[in-house]
């Protein structure tokens, strides 16, 4: 018995760990915030310098970067993917240098249940129909009314079948995988090893909203981030959050495509009864997700994985109950959001 325990301890020392800790979550969030900013700035600076050398110019009141994205669509597509490429790079590089197994993120194809996959897809679709009116139309109109721009630097021209499928890849497949690997696969699992399930879910939703660095895109990512973290908590399988994320984005892209080609009309008059209907729809959607959680996810067998590898000995610098890196990243996110509003 003693020999078996000694052998197990030795394996834990030499093996890569298959779990994340609080310090991992804090560092990963900070990296996910800073690295895309730096790479995006460098990418934009090089592009602007090259375009200037070839005589590309815009009016004094226009952004060179915005014009480059709109006039050279391939450049706009690449620029919109900078953060996603950074996320996937952070995922593999961080795991490599910290000797963490890839499966630590919770992807488990062998224990994936097809019923849960279908339910996850339906949650993603229903979530959009339940919240799009309240968040996109009502809050969108409110932000415009108080003078906060809701326009993006670049919008893919979603008016042909070709661009529709490009959007599915760029706005649905890639973000669903890359963002879930970072936020539910790494950050949530690290937070969950230290905090309660409710605190971890709310924190993950908050960090997911902050990473968008846009006050207009804060409410929706926060709610969605909490739902995705809840599903991750119940199942411990990242496949399901990825599916919810994908079908949520797919529904948004499809609705916009159908609107652009004239099949449906998404131009609504924001009246008091429209707002009431949107609030009711959001409430019904929230209750529906609660019922699915109560009567399905809580009764669904959770994937349990025994921790392997040695607990990291790196000291975590705490400010109160939170890691210093996490607080620093949060402050930086708020500053960037304020700068986006002001500038």
Phi and psi in degrees as a GROMACS rama.xvg file:
@    title "Ramachandran Plot"
@    xaxis  label "Phi"
@    yaxis  label "Psi"
@TYPE xy
-65.0533  -37.7615  UNK-2
-65.213  -39.7862  UNK-3
-65.4442  -41.1848  UNK-4
-64.478  -40.5245  UNK-5
-64.3902  -41.3546  UNK-6
-64.5726  -39.878  UNK-7
-65.0016  -41.3571  UNK-8
-63.1046  -39.9328  UNK-9
-64.5292  -42.1911  UNK-10
-63.2172  -38.6633  UNK-11
-64.5244  -33.7669  UNK-12
-70.8843  -43.4254  UNK-13
-87.5107  -21.784  UNK-14
-79.8767  152.035  UNK-15
-70.0437  144.426  UNK-16
-80.4295  152.581  UNK-17
-115.908  32.6751  UNK-18
-148.324  160.58  UNK-19
-112.524  154.524  UNK-20
-119.765  175.336  UNK-21
-56.841  -41.8131  UNK-22
-62.0615  -35.0738  UNK-23
-61.8887  -47.2278  UNK-24
-57.8353  -45.7453  UNK-25
-63.3468  -46.1338  UNK-26
-66.0017  -43.3663  UNK-27
-62.9392  -41.5372  UNK-28
-62.1843  -43.1099  UNK-29
-63.8447  -43.0922  UNK-30
-63.0721  -42.3621  UNK-31
-65.7335  -22.0113  UNK-32
-86.6848  -46.3551  UNK-33
-81.2079  -45.2124  UNK-34
-58.8468  -49.1555  UNK-35
-60.631  -34.2841  UNK-36
-62.5531  -47.0108  UNK-37
-67.2678  -46.5461  UNK-38
-65.7776  -40.9475  UNK-39
-63.1639  -41.4469  UNK-40
-63.671  -45.1078  UNK-41
-63.4505  -44.6398  UNK-42
-60.6037  -45.9393  UNK-43
-66.4204  -40.3235  UNK-44
-63.1407  -44.6405  UNK-45
-64.2028  -42.7746  UNK-46
-64.0353  -42.5908  UNK-47
-66.2921  -40.0824  UNK-48
-63.694  -44.5583  UNK-49
-66.0301  -43.864  UNK-50
-64.0111  -37.1628  UNK-51
-64.7927  -36.642  UNK-52
-65.4336  -27.7024  UNK-53
-95.0913  10.5471  UNK-54
85.8913  14.4943  UNK-55
-76.1128  129.166  UNK-56
-144.011  156.876  UNK-57
-132.868  170.416  UNK-58
-65.0816  159.219  UNK-59
-61.4906  -31.0298  UNK-60
-93.2067  10.5748  UNK-61
-112.617  154.114  UNK-62
-88.3832  129.173  UNK-63
-61.7487  -42.8792  UNK-64
-63.4027  -42.7279  UNK-65
-63.1638  -43.2582  UNK-66
-65.8094  -37.5739  UNK-67
-62.9705  -43.2308  UNK-68
-64.0199  -40.4447  UNK-69
-77.4775  -31.6842  UNK-70
-87.3379  -31.0375  UNK-71
-118.413  91.44  UNK-72
-61.3383  -34.9208  UNK-73
-60.8762  -36.5061  UNK-74
-67.989  -41.8187  UNK-75
-61.5342  -40.2694  UNK-76
-64.1553  -46.1313  UNK-77
-62.4295  -42.3362  UNK-78
-64.5376  -36.4249  UNK-79
-70.4386  -17.7617  UNK-80
-97.3078  -0.246827  UNK-81
-55.7564  -48.919  UNK-82
-64.1664  -36.9528  UNK-83
-67.2505  -41.6993  UNK-84
-63.2513  -37.3447  UNK-85
-65.6507  -41.3878  UNK-86
-60.0193  -47.3715  UNK-87
-67.8522  -33.2401  UNK-88
-65.8095  -43.9252  UNK-89
-60.3986  -42.6544  UNK-90
-57.685  -52.0961  UNK-91
-74.4618  -41.4098  UNK-92
-67.839  -43.4655  UNK-93
-63.2402  -44.4761  UNK-94
-63.384  -38.5435  UNK-95
-64.8487  -49.3151  UNK-96
-75.9421  -19.2933  UNK-97
-106.099  10.9097  UNK-98
51.7459  56.1643  UNK-99
-115.088  134.717  UNK-100
-68.7879  146.28  UNK-101
-60.3201  -35.838  UNK-102
-70.2845  -5.33363  UNK-103
-61.867  -23.8208  UNK-104
-71.3833  -15.3918  UNK-105
100.658  5.34331  UNK-106
-71.4742  123.585  UNK-107
-142.868  95.0093  UNK-108
-71.7992  -34.7706  UNK-109
-64.5795  -34.2165  UNK-110
-104.98  24.6649  UNK-111
-84.3368  129.612  UNK-112
-98.8738  129.059  UNK-113
-65.7753  -33.0919  UNK-114
-64.3843  -41.9196  UNK-115
-66.7382  -32.8189  UNK-116
-62.906  -44.4826  UNK-117
-64.5654  -45.2426  UNK-118
-62.8022  -39.2523  UNK-119
-61.8824  -43.7008  UNK-120
-61.1907  -43.2725  UNK-121
-65.4552  -37.8672  UNK-122
-60.3282  -44.634  UNK-123
-60.1773  -40.8801  UNK-124
-71.6185  -48.3472  UNK-125
-63.3285  -36.5206  UNK-126
-57.5603  -43.4164  UNK-127
-64.6279  -49.6496  UNK-128
-63.6529  -28.4769  UNK-129
-79.2424  -32.8407  UNK-130
-114.019  -11.3572  UNK-131
-63.4497  -37.5757  UNK-132
-65.9071  -47.8917  UNK-133
-68.6888  -44.4515  UNK-134
-83.8438  -52.8264  UNK-135
-72.9195  -44.5782  UNK-136
-88.5848  -53.9479  UNK-137
-68.8084  -55.2023  UNK-138
-68.4895  -33.1485  UNK-139
-60.7773  -43.1016  UNK-140
-66.0943  -37.0949  UNK-141
-63.906  -44.7359  UNK-142
-62.8742  -40.6572  UNK-143
-63.9848  -38.4677  UNK-144
-63.3996  -36.0591  UNK-145
-93.1887  6.51481  UNK-146
91.0642  15.4095  UNK-147
-96.2451  122.885  UNK-148
-68.7322  137.762  UNK-149
-108.889  9.71874  UNK-150
-82.5892  144.311  UNK-151
-92.4515  162.085  UNK-152
-63.6667  -36.7665  UNK-153
-146.675  133.235  UNK-154
-123.193  125.437  UNK-155
-66.5716  132.952  UNK-156
-68.9943  90.4617  UNK-157
-86.486  69.8589  UNK-158
-134.33  5.35621  UNK-159
-134.488  161.633  UNK-160
-62.8451  -37.8558  UNK-161
-60.0925  -48.0855  UNK-162
-68.587  -28.9811  UNK-163
-61.0547  -46.051  UNK-164
-71.8073  -32.1186  UNK-165
-64.3745  -40.7013  UNK-166
-64.2248  -37.5499  UNK-167
-59.8402  -41.503  UNK-168
-70.3051  -49.3841  UNK-169
-74.8152  -37.1771  UNK-170
-107.276  -10.8999  UNK-171
-117.837  -59.3103  UNK-172
-67.6638  -56.1965  UNK-173
-63.9463  -49.4473  UNK-174
-62.3475  -38.4154  UNK-175
-60.0312  -40.0472  UNK-176
-76.6995  -53.0091  UNK-177
-65.7849  -45.6795  UNK-178
-70.226  -35.5094  UNK-179
-70.9043  -36.2489  UNK-180
-57.8408  -41.6586  UNK-181
-76.0099  -51.6703  UNK-182
-86.8958  -48.9088  UNK-183
-89.8433  -29.7146  UNK-184
-78.4572  -37.3876  UNK-185
-110.722  -58.8004  UNK-186
-64.2428  -50.2776  UNK-187
-61.1666  -43.6759  UNK-188
-66.6211  -33.5614  UNK-189
-69.4202  -42.1372  UNK-190
-63.4026  -39.0671  UNK-191
-66.2667  -24.8472  UNK-192
-74.3335  -7.56157  UNK-193
-123.719  -39.6733  UNK-194
-105.76  171.894  UNK-195
-69.5266  168.32  UNK-196
-63.3325  -43.7536  UNK-197
-64.6569  -45.7609  UNK-198
-62.6845  -40.721  UNK-199
-66.5565  -40.2997  UNK-200
-64.2969  -47.2364  UNK-201
-66.1739  -41.1056  UNK-202
-64.0681  -42.2868  UNK-203
-64.1415  -41.1844  UNK-204
-61.6793  -41.8095  UNK-205
-64.2577  -46.3334  UNK-206
-65.5585  -36.9476  UNK-207
-64.3515  -38.1116  UNK-208
-70.7228  -41.7064  UNK-209
-65.1092  -32.7732  UNK-210
-66.5841  -20.2031  UNK-211
-75.0236  -17.0805  UNK-212
55.8779  35.5018  UNK-213
-149.229  121.398  UNK-214
-62.9663  -30.524  UNK-215
-67.2244  -37.4649  UNK-216
-100.782  48.1406  UNK-217
-107.624  -47.5162  UNK-218
-65.1682  -49.6488  UNK-219
-61.7486  -50.3059  UNK-220
-61.7115  -31.0712  UNK-221
-65.5294  -49.684  UNK-222
-64.5509  -46.3408  UNK-223
-62.9459  -41.2219  UNK-224
-60.4552  -37.6755  UNK-225
-68.3097  -41.3748  UNK-226
-63.9247  -44.3987  UNK-227
-63.2608  -40.9415  UNK-228
-67.674  -36.3048  UNK-229
-61.6659  -44.9113  UNK-230
-64.8258  -37.639  UNK-231
-65.382  -38.0351  UNK-232
-64.509  -41.4908  UNK-233
-73.867  -34.0093  UNK-234
-107.91  -28.859  UNK-235
57.6678  31.6047  UNK-236
-134.561  115.694  UNK-237
-68.915  -14.8479  UNK-238
-56.8503  -41.3367  UNK-239
-69.5918  -46.9039  UNK-240
-58.7381  -37.0822  UNK-241
-61.7184  -43.2839  UNK-242
-65.2491  -42.9341  UNK-243
-60.6743  -47.157  UNK-244
-60.5308  -45.8579  UNK-245
-61.8959  -50.8726  UNK-246
-70.6522  -27.5509  UNK-247
-64.8782  -49.5121  UNK-248
-66.1815  -38.3575  UNK-249
-62.0468  -40.7906  UNK-250
-63.4057  -42.8306  UNK-251
-62.3862  -47.5535  UNK-252
-62.3483  -42.4223  UNK-253
-65.4359  -42.8181  UNK-254
-62.1475  -42.8931  UNK-255
-65.9937  -39.2191  UNK-256
-63.2956  -46.7625  UNK-257
-63.397  -33.7132  UNK-258
-69.0897  -42.6739  UNK-259
-66.4394  -31.3592  UNK-260
-94.0925  5.72702  UNK-261
85.7867  12.1322  UNK-262
-76.4515  -40.3056  UNK-263
-128.409  163.537  UNK-264
-117.702  118.467  UNK-265
-107.426  17.7088  UNK-266
-94.9584  102.107  UNK-267
-108.37  147.181  UNK-268
-82.1109  122.829  UNK-269
-82.893  88.8566  UNK-270
-103.466  171.027  UNK-271
-62.8323  -37.4171  UNK-272
-74.3331  -27.2573  UNK-273
-65.7722  -41.5056  UNK-274
-63.3539  -42.0696  UNK-275
-61.28  -44.3682  UNK-276
-61.0817  -42.106  UNK-277
-64.4745  -40.1469  UNK-278
-64.3969  -42.171  UNK-279
-64.0781  -43.8615  UNK-280
-60.2248  -42.9212  UNK-281
-64.3654  -40.9096  UNK-282
-64.8271  -43.9277  UNK-283
-61.8474  -41.5183  UNK-284
-62.7661  -42.8983  UNK-285
-60.8088  -43.067  UNK-286
-64.7222  -40.6949  UNK-287
-61.9823  -43.9125  UNK-288
-64.6452  -37.9572  UNK-289
-62.8745  -41.4403  UNK-290
-66.1605  -40.6346  UNK-291
-62.8738  -40.6091  UNK-292
-65.2196  -45.2136  UNK-293
-68.7055  -43.9197  UNK-294
-100.578  -5.17692  UNK-295
-125.422  -62.4454  UNK-296
-63.2177  -40.0062  UNK-297
-69.8279  -20.7016  UNK-298
-99.2849  -5.03723  UNK-299
-81.3111  140.088  UNK-300
-68.8501  121.234  UNK-301
-79.5879  140.051  UNK-302
-71.4933  116.713  UNK-303
-105.544  127.436  UNK-304
-126.83  127.28  UNK-305
-74.8649  135.682  UNK-306
-63.6939  136.252  UNK-307
-123.275  152.931  UNK-308
89.5829  169.105  UNK-309
-89.2902  142.278  UNK-310
-63.0064  129.618  UNK-311
-61.3223  144.183  UNK-312
-100.228  -0.86113  UNK-313
-62.6714  132.854  UNK-314
-72.7631  135.9  UNK-315
-97.8071  117.506  UNK-316
-80.1087  119.582  UNK-317
-108.979  140.813  UNK-318
-112.747  97.8734  UNK-319
72.0204  -123.46  UNK-320
-97.4248  3.87835  UNK-321
-124.131  148.563  UNK-322
-65.1661  145.879  UNK-323
-60.8755  -40.547  UNK-324
-62.557  -36.3462  UNK-325
-68.4418  -42.7911  UNK-326
-65.7491  -41.929  UNK-327
-60.5067  -44.8061  UNK-328
-63.5045  -39.005  UNK-329
-64.9793  -44.5391  UNK-330
-61.8141  -44.6716  UNK-331
-62.0386  -39.2947  UNK-332
-62.824  -44.9964  UNK-333
-62.7374  -41.9126  UNK-334
-59.7158  -44.1212  UNK-335
-65.6849  -38.162  UNK-336
-63.3426  -44.1724  UNK-337
-63.0201  -41.9441  UNK-338
-62.0019  -39.8953  UNK-339
-64.2925  -34.6427  UNK-340
-71.1962  -46.8652  UNK-341
-69.7479  -44.0889  UNK-342
